[in-house]
Amino acid sequence: MRCGVILHRLRNRLVFSFHLEPERITLERSLAKDFDPLDVVELLMALEEELGVKISDKEADEVKTMQDRVRLIRRYTGS
């Protein structure tokens, strides 16, 4: 899956779940700093379901930015 497609899906999920403006969601945005830890877990679970993947807790803990999340999803989707 291409980076642009993954970022688009992530943005849509954040806009829908957290009512954020899409233009505020950049690759550099820190999820851990900007969101409650429970919100980050819920986002991860929703993405796992949507993409049909299971991300380990260790890998999820290492994700700090949107760019990190895009890279992780690309790894799991074989892109």
PyMOL CGO cylinders between C-alpha atoms (Angstrom):
from pymol import cmd
from pymol.cgo import CYLINDER

trace = [
    CYLINDER, 0.00, 0.00, 0.00, 1.39, 3.42, -0.94, 0.3, 1, 1, 1, 1, 1, 1,
    CYLINDER, 1.39, 3.42, -0.94, 2.31, 5.99, 1.72, 0.3, 1, 1, 1, 1, 1, 1,
    CYLINDER, 2.31, 5.99, 1.72, -0.28, 8.44, 0.40, 0.3, 1, 1, 1, 1, 1, 1,
    CYLINDER, -0.28, 8.44, 0.40, -3.07, 5.87, 0.68, 0.3, 1, 1, 1, 1, 1, 1,
    CYLINDER, -3.07, 5.87, 0.68, -2.04, 4.92, 4.20, 0.3, 1, 1, 1, 1, 1, 1,
    CYLINDER, -2.04, 4.92, 4.20, -1.81, 8.55, 5.30, 0.3, 1, 1, 1, 1, 1, 1,
    CYLINDER, -1.81, 8.55, 5.30, -5.22, 9.23, 3.77, 0.3, 1, 1, 1, 1, 1, 1,
    CYLINDER, -5.22, 9.23, 3.77, -6.74, 6.35, 5.77, 0.3, 1, 1, 1, 1, 1, 1,
    CYLINDER, -6.74, 6.35, 5.77, -5.03, 7.50, 8.96, 0.3, 1, 1, 1, 1, 1, 1,
    CYLINDER, -5.03, 7.50, 8.96, -6.25, 11.06, 8.42, 0.3, 1, 1, 1, 1, 1, 1,
    CYLINDER, -6.25, 11.06, 8.42, -9.79, 9.87, 7.80, 0.3, 1, 1, 1, 1, 1, 1,
    CYLINDER, -9.79, 9.87, 7.80, -9.72, 7.79, 10.96, 0.3, 1, 1, 1, 1, 1, 1,
    CYLINDER, -9.72, 7.79, 10.96, -8.40, 10.70, 13.05, 0.3, 1, 1, 1, 1, 1, 1,
    CYLINDER, -8.40, 10.70, 13.05, -10.89, 13.15, 11.55, 0.3, 1, 1, 1, 1, 1, 1,
    CYLINDER, -10.89, 13.15, 11.55, -13.76, 10.74, 12.20, 0.3, 1, 1, 1, 1, 1, 1,
    CYLINDER, -13.76, 10.74, 12.20, -12.69, 9.59, 15.67, 0.3, 1, 1, 1, 1, 1, 1,
    CYLINDER, -12.69, 9.59, 15.67, -11.18, 12.77, 17.11, 0.3, 1, 1, 1, 1, 1, 1,
    CYLINDER, -11.18, 12.77, 17.11, -12.84, 15.49, 15.02, 0.3, 1, 1, 1, 1, 1, 1,
    CYLINDER, -12.84, 15.49, 15.02, -9.52, 16.92, 13.86, 0.3, 1, 1, 1, 1, 1, 1,
    CYLINDER, -9.52, 16.92, 13.86, -9.04, 19.11, 10.82, 0.3, 1, 1, 1, 1, 1, 1,
    CYLINDER, -9.04, 19.11, 10.82, -7.31, 17.05, 8.08, 0.3, 1, 1, 1, 1, 1, 1,
    CYLINDER, -7.31, 17.05, 8.08, -4.70, 19.74, 7.38, 0.3, 1, 1, 1, 1, 1, 1,
    CYLINDER, -4.70, 19.74, 7.38, -3.51, 19.54, 11.01, 0.3, 1, 1, 1, 1, 1, 1,
    CYLINDER, -3.51, 19.54, 11.01, -2.57, 15.88, 10.56, 0.3, 1, 1, 1, 1, 1, 1,
    CYLINDER, -2.57, 15.88, 10.56, 0.97, 15.84, 9.20, 0.3, 1, 1, 1, 1, 1, 1,
    CYLINDER, 0.97, 15.84, 9.20, 3.60, 13.11, 8.98, 0.3, 1, 1, 1, 1, 1, 1,
    CYLINDER, 3.60, 13.11, 8.98, 5.51, 14.82, 11.80, 0.3, 1, 1, 1, 1, 1, 1,
    CYLINDER, 5.51, 14.82, 11.80, 2.54, 14.90, 14.17, 0.3, 1, 1, 1, 1, 1, 1,
    CYLINDER, 2.54, 14.90, 14.17, 3.21, 13.10, 17.45, 0.3, 1, 1, 1, 1, 1, 1,
    CYLINDER, 3.21, 13.10, 17.45, 0.45, 10.72, 18.43, 0.3, 1, 1, 1, 1, 1, 1,
    CYLINDER, 0.45, 10.72, 18.43, 1.90, 9.98, 21.87, 0.3, 1, 1, 1, 1, 1, 1,
    CYLINDER, 1.90, 9.98, 21.87, 2.29, 13.67, 22.69, 0.3, 1, 1, 1, 1, 1, 1,
    CYLINDER, 2.29, 13.67, 22.69, -1.00, 14.90, 21.23, 0.3, 1, 1, 1, 1, 1, 1,
    CYLINDER, -1.00, 14.90, 21.23, -3.39, 12.12, 22.25, 0.3, 1, 1, 1, 1, 1, 1,
    CYLINDER, -3.39, 12.12, 22.25, -4.42, 10.25, 25.36, 0.3, 1, 1, 1, 1, 1, 1,
    CYLINDER, -4.42, 10.25, 25.36, -2.78, 6.78, 25.45, 0.3, 1, 1, 1, 1, 1, 1,
    CYLINDER, -2.78, 6.78, 25.45, -6.20, 5.11, 25.35, 0.3, 1, 1, 1, 1, 1, 1,
    CYLINDER, -6.20, 5.11, 25.35, -7.06, 7.08, 22.20, 0.3, 1, 1, 1, 1, 1, 1,
    CYLINDER, -7.06, 7.08, 22.20, -3.86, 5.86, 20.55, 0.3, 1, 1, 1, 1, 1, 1,
    CYLINDER, -3.86, 5.86, 20.55, -4.72, 2.24, 21.43, 0.3, 1, 1, 1, 1, 1, 1,
    CYLINDER, -4.72, 2.24, 21.43, -8.25, 2.65, 20.04, 0.3, 1, 1, 1, 1, 1, 1,
    CYLINDER, -8.25, 2.65, 20.04, -6.83, 4.12, 16.84, 0.3, 1, 1, 1, 1, 1, 1,
    CYLINDER, -6.83, 4.12, 16.84, -4.42, 1.22, 16.50, 0.3, 1, 1, 1, 1, 1, 1,
    CYLINDER, -4.42, 1.22, 16.50, -7.17, -1.35, 17.03, 0.3, 1, 1, 1, 1, 1, 1,
    CYLINDER, -7.17, -1.35, 17.03, -9.40, 0.34, 14.44, 0.3, 1, 1, 1, 1, 1, 1,
    CYLINDER, -9.40, 0.34, 14.44, -6.56, 0.36, 11.91, 0.3, 1, 1, 1, 1, 1, 1,
    CYLINDER, -6.56, 0.36, 11.91, -5.75, -3.28, 12.57, 0.3, 1, 1, 1, 1, 1, 1,
    CYLINDER, -5.75, -3.28, 12.57, -9.36, -4.18, 11.89, 0.3, 1, 1, 1, 1, 1, 1,
    CYLINDER, -9.36, -4.18, 11.89, -9.62, -1.99, 8.80, 0.3, 1, 1, 1, 1, 1, 1,
    CYLINDER, -9.62, -1.99, 8.80, -6.36, -3.27, 7.29, 0.3, 1, 1, 1, 1, 1, 1,
    CYLINDER, -6.36, -3.27, 7.29, -6.65, -6.88, 8.45, 0.3, 1, 1, 1, 1, 1, 1,
    CYLINDER, -6.65, -6.88, 8.45, -3.34, -6.90, 10.33, 0.3, 1, 1, 1, 1, 1, 1,
    CYLINDER, -3.34, -6.90, 10.33, -2.19, -7.48, 13.92, 0.3, 1, 1, 1, 1, 1, 1,
    CYLINDER, -2.19, -7.48, 13.92, 0.53, -5.16, 15.21, 0.3, 1, 1, 1, 1, 1, 1,
    CYLINDER, 0.53, -5.16, 15.21, 2.55, -6.31, 18.21, 0.3, 1, 1, 1, 1, 1, 1,
    CYLINDER, 2.55, -6.31, 18.21, 2.48, -4.27, 21.41, 0.3, 1, 1, 1, 1, 1, 1,
    CYLINDER, 2.48, -4.27, 21.41, 6.24, -3.78, 21.21, 0.3, 1, 1, 1, 1, 1, 1,
    CYLINDER, 6.24, -3.78, 21.21, 6.02, -2.29, 17.72, 0.3, 1, 1, 1, 1, 1, 1,
    CYLINDER, 6.02, -2.29, 17.72, 3.03, -0.16, 18.68, 0.3, 1, 1, 1, 1, 1, 1,
    CYLINDER, 3.03, -0.16, 18.68, 5.00, 1.28, 21.62, 0.3, 1, 1, 1, 1, 1, 1,
    CYLINDER, 5.00, 1.28, 21.62, 7.82, 2.31, 19.28, 0.3, 1, 1, 1, 1, 1, 1,
    CYLINDER, 7.82, 2.31, 19.28, 5.51, 4.39, 17.06, 0.3, 1, 1, 1, 1, 1, 1,
    CYLINDER, 5.51, 4.39, 17.06, 5.77, 8.08, 17.92, 0.3, 1, 1, 1, 1, 1, 1,
    CYLINDER, 5.77, 8.08, 17.92, 4.73, 10.02, 14.80, 0.3, 1, 1, 1, 1, 1, 1,
    CYLINDER, 4.73, 10.02, 14.80, 2.33, 9.62, 11.91, 0.3, 1, 1, 1, 1, 1, 1,
    CYLINDER, 2.33, 9.62, 11.91, 5.36, 8.83, 9.71, 0.3, 1, 1, 1, 1, 1, 1,
    CYLINDER, 5.36, 8.83, 9.71, 6.30, 5.97, 12.05, 0.3, 1, 1, 1, 1, 1, 1,
    CYLINDER, 6.30, 5.97, 12.05, 2.75, 4.64, 11.83, 0.3, 1, 1, 1, 1, 1, 1,
    CYLINDER, 2.75, 4.64, 11.83, 2.77, 4.83, 8.01, 0.3, 1, 1, 1, 1, 1, 1,
    CYLINDER, 2.77, 4.83, 8.01, 6.06, 2.89, 7.90, 0.3, 1, 1, 1, 1, 1, 1,
    CYLINDER, 6.06, 2.89, 7.90, 4.72, 0.25, 10.29, 0.3, 1, 1, 1, 1, 1, 1,
    CYLINDER, 4.72, 0.25, 10.29, 1.53, -0.22, 8.27, 0.3, 1, 1, 1, 1, 1, 1,
    CYLINDER, 1.53, -0.22, 8.27, 3.55, -0.45, 5.04, 0.3, 1, 1, 1, 1, 1, 1,
    CYLINDER, 3.55, -0.45, 5.04, 5.63, -3.21, 6.61, 0.3, 1, 1, 1, 1, 1, 1,
    CYLINDER, 5.63, -3.21, 6.61, 2.51, -5.15, 7.57, 0.3, 1, 1, 1, 1, 1, 1,
    CYLINDER, 2.51, -5.15, 7.57, 0.76, -4.68, 4.25, 0.3, 1, 1, 1, 1, 1, 1,
    CYLINDER, 0.76, -4.68, 4.25, 3.80, -5.71, 2.22, 0.3, 1, 1, 1, 1, 1, 1,
    CYLINDER, 3.80, -5.71, 2.22, 4.34, -2.34, 0.57, 0.3, 1, 1, 1, 1, 1, 1,
]
cmd.load_cgo(trace, "trace")
